[in-house]
Amino acid sequence: MPTQAKQQSQSISGFEPYVETAGEEYMGKPMREHFTKILNKWKQDLMQEVDRTVDHMKDEAANFPDPADRASQEEEFSLELRARDRERKLIKKIDKTLQLIEDEEYGWCESCGVEIGIRRLEARPTADMCVDCKTLAEIKEKQVGK
């Protein structure tokens, strides 16, 4: 049973949740190393996906005589390229976050300065706002969007 509970507690990326020790400093060296590993693994996975897309597009590229087949392939490639563009932006955000860790500025809300929290950062390692500030920002965004 303990093994099953341990497996269920693993995060999506395969990392064990960070276990704080009593009296441990927030965003001390062990925590920063934990998040550096998570971010580097995430970045590596994204880069592998980019390589797979390039290979797939090279292998699958064909000049179909049927316009419908050609249009389908172009739409598929367009969707893949859009997804890779989002991932490219995410890689930039990961790099920015890794720099924040290196500068020892990671883990605090850029808006109010409070601790973002380990569990939030494990769920979204590139988070730069605490839950409260992010919620307010989203509410403001919705109001401006209308």
Secondary structure, DSSP 8 states (H G I E B T S, - for coil): -HHHHHHHHS-TTS-------TT--TT-HHHHHHHHHHHHHHHHHHHHHHHHHHHHHHHH----SSHHHHHHHHHHHHHHHHHHHHHHHHHHHHHHHHHHHHTT-TTB-TTT--B--HHHHHHSTT--S-HHHHHHHHHHHHHHH-
